[in-house]
Amino acid sequence: MADRFRFDIKDKAVRAKLQELNDAMRSKKNVKAMGDFLVEEILDRTRGRFSGVKATGKNVSKLRNVTPEWAKRRVKESGRHPQAARGRKSNLTHKGDMLDNLQTLPTFSGLVIGFTSTKQADKAEGNEARGRAFMYLSKGEISKASDFLRRKLLKNI
């Protein structure tokens, strides 16, 4: 059954282009670029638009507001990030440490977007438990990532 979908490509130029495409998709440089693109998407959406995504492929939604107590407390603290939210709004940026620690982490089989600091990872988990999930990608962000990768691959072959 599987042989029905197997193609023998006799054209050497086409076979070479397919091999180049395959190599570009596996390139550590391209994998890292894709990871960095996704991190920037998450940061822009979370910090810039006060929004998160509750599960992969779901729609973007506003982050849950902070408690009135936290809103009062954070106004008084020093060292606030220039993009820190005001009032009860949340963009998960107070001092900026957690989101600034979000990085592309290479793995044997590709990459993971995560935190190098356990403390910042714990903060992210705590925020998710409080209704402020942000580490997932929306349907639109997945589409943008696909377009980014396509452009990147086409540029390299």
FENRA-V269000 format. One record per residue. N is the residue number from 1. RES is the residue in three letters. SS is DSSP state (helix for helix, strand for strand, loop for the rest). PSI is psi in degrees with one decimal (* if undefined). NEAR is the number of other ideal C-beta (glycine too) atoms within 8 Angstrom. Layout:
{{N:RES:SS:PSI:NEAR} {N:RES:SS:PSI:NEAR}}
This chain:
{{1:MET:loop:-43.7:3} {2:ALA:helix:-27.3:5} {3:ASP:helix:-22.0:5} {4:ARG:helix:-28.6:5} {5:PHE:helix:10.7:5} {6:ARG:loop:134.2:6} {7:PHE:loop:134.3:4} {8:ASP:loop:119.9:4} {9:ILE:loop:109.0:7} {10:LYS:loop:-27.0:5} {11:ASP:loop:113.8:6} {12:LYS:helix:-36.0:6} {13:ALA:helix:-42.5:6} {14:VAL:helix:-43.6:8} {15:ARG:helix:-40.6:10} {16:ALA:helix:-41.6:8} {17:LYS:helix:-41.7:9} {18:LEU:helix:-38.9:9} {19:GLN:helix:-40.5:8} {20:GLU:helix:-42.6:10} {21:LEU:helix:-45.2:10} {22:ASN:helix:-44.1:8} {23:ASP:helix:-40.0:8} {24:ALA:helix:-37.9:12} {25:MET:helix:-28.3:8} {26:ARG:helix:-5.7:7} {27:SER:loop:129.1:9} {28:LYS:helix:-35.4:6} {29:LYS:helix:-44.6:6} {30:ASN:helix:-37.1:14} {31:VAL:helix:-44.0:12} {32:LYS:helix:-42.8:11} {33:ALA:helix:-40.9:9} {34:MET:helix:-44.0:13} {35:GLY:helix:-44.8:12} {36:ASP:helix:-38.2:9} {37:PHE:helix:-44.9:10} {38:LEU:helix:-39.8:13} {39:VAL:helix:-45.1:12} {40:GLU:helix:-37.1:8} {41:GLU:helix:-45.9:12} {42:ILE:helix:-44.7:13} {43:LEU:helix:-45.0:11} {44:ASP:helix:-44.9:9} {45:ARG:helix:-43.5:15} {46:THR:helix:-54.7:16} {47:ARG:helix:-40.1:10} {48:GLY:helix:-32.7:9} {49:ARG:helix:7.9:8} {50:PHE:loop:36.1:10} {51:SER:strand:157.6:10} {52:GLY:strand:-177.0:13} {53:VAL:strand:127.8:16} {54:LYS:loop:-22.9:7} {55:ALA:loop:154.5:7} {56:THR:loop:130.0:7} {57:GLY:loop:-4.7:8} {58:LYS:loop:173.6:10} {59:ASN:loop:155.0:6} {60:VAL:strand:139.2:10} {61:SER:strand:155.9:9} {62:LYS:strand:142.5:6} {63:LEU:loop:147.6:15} {64:ARG:loop:139.5:8} {65:ASN:loop:155.7:7} {66:VAL:loop:165.0:10} {67:THR:loop:155.4:7} {68:PRO:helix:-35.3:6} {69:GLU:helix:-45.2:6} {70:TRP:helix:-38.5:8} {71:ALA:helix:-42.7:11} {72:LYS:helix:-42.1:8} {73:ARG:helix:-42.3:8} {74:ARG:helix:-24.1:11} {75:VAL:helix:-36.6:6} {76:LYS:helix:-21.7:5} {77:GLU:loop:145.8:8} {78:SER:loop:168.8:3} {79:GLY:loop:21.3:4} {80:ARG:loop:144.1:9} {81:HIS:loop:144.6:8} {82:PRO:loop:-25.6:4} {83:GLN:loop:14.7:8} {84:ALA:loop:141.8:12} {85:ALA:loop:158.1:9} {86:ARG:loop:160.6:4} {87:GLY:loop:-141.6:5} {88:ARG:loop:-5.0:8} {89:LYS:loop:153.9:10} {90:SER:loop:134.0:11} {91:ASN:loop:18.7:13} {92:LEU:loop:29.0:11} {93:THR:loop:106.6:13} {94:HIS:loop:-69.5:8} {95:LYS:loop:-14.1:8} {96:GLY:loop:-3.5:10} {97:ASP:helix:-44.0:9} {98:MET:helix:-56.7:13} {99:LEU:helix:-32.7:11} {100:ASP:helix:-20.0:6} {101:ASN:loop:-6.5:10} {102:LEU:strand:124.9:12} {103:GLN:strand:164.2:9} {104:THR:strand:120.9:11} {105:LEU:strand:115.3:10} {106:PRO:strand:145.3:8} {107:THR:strand:175.1:7} {108:PHE:loop:-37.4:2} {109:SER:loop:3.2:3} {110:GLY:strand:-113.3:6} {111:LEU:strand:161.4:11} {112:VAL:strand:141.4:7} {113:ILE:strand:122.0:12} {114:GLY:strand:-158.8:8} {115:PHE:strand:141.4:11} {116:THR:loop:-17.5:7} {117:SER:loop:126.3:8} {118:THR:helix:-38.3:6} {119:LYS:helix:-44.1:6} {120:GLN:helix:-35.6:13} {121:ALA:helix:-40.5:10} {122:ASP:helix:-39.6:8} {123:LYS:helix:-43.9:10} {124:ALA:helix:-44.1:12} {125:GLU:helix:-40.6:8} {126:GLY:helix:-41.1:8} {127:ASN:helix:-38.9:12} {128:GLU:helix:-40.9:11} {129:ALA:helix:-26.5:6} {130:ARG:loop:16.6:7} {131:GLY:loop:23.1:7} {132:ARG:loop:58.7:11} {133:ALA:loop:134.0:11} {134:PHE:loop:-6.7:14} {135:MET:loop:-0.1:7} {136:TYR:loop:164.6:12} {137:LEU:loop:134.6:11} {138:SER:loop:168.5:12} {139:LYS:helix:-43.9:8} {140:GLY:helix:-38.3:7} {141:GLU:helix:-35.1:13} {142:ILE:helix:-42.1:11} {143:SER:helix:-44.2:8} {144:LYS:helix:-39.1:9} {145:ALA:helix:-40.4:13} {146:SER:helix:-44.6:8} {147:ASP:helix:-41.5:8} {148:PHE:helix:-47.9:10} {149:LEU:helix:-41.1:10} {150:ARG:helix:-46.9:8} {151:ARG:helix:-43.5:8} {152:LYS:helix:-44.6:12} {153:LEU:helix:-42.8:12} {154:LEU:helix:-32.1:7} {155:LYS:helix:-28.9:6} {156:ASN:helix:-6.6:9} {157:ILE:loop:*:8}}
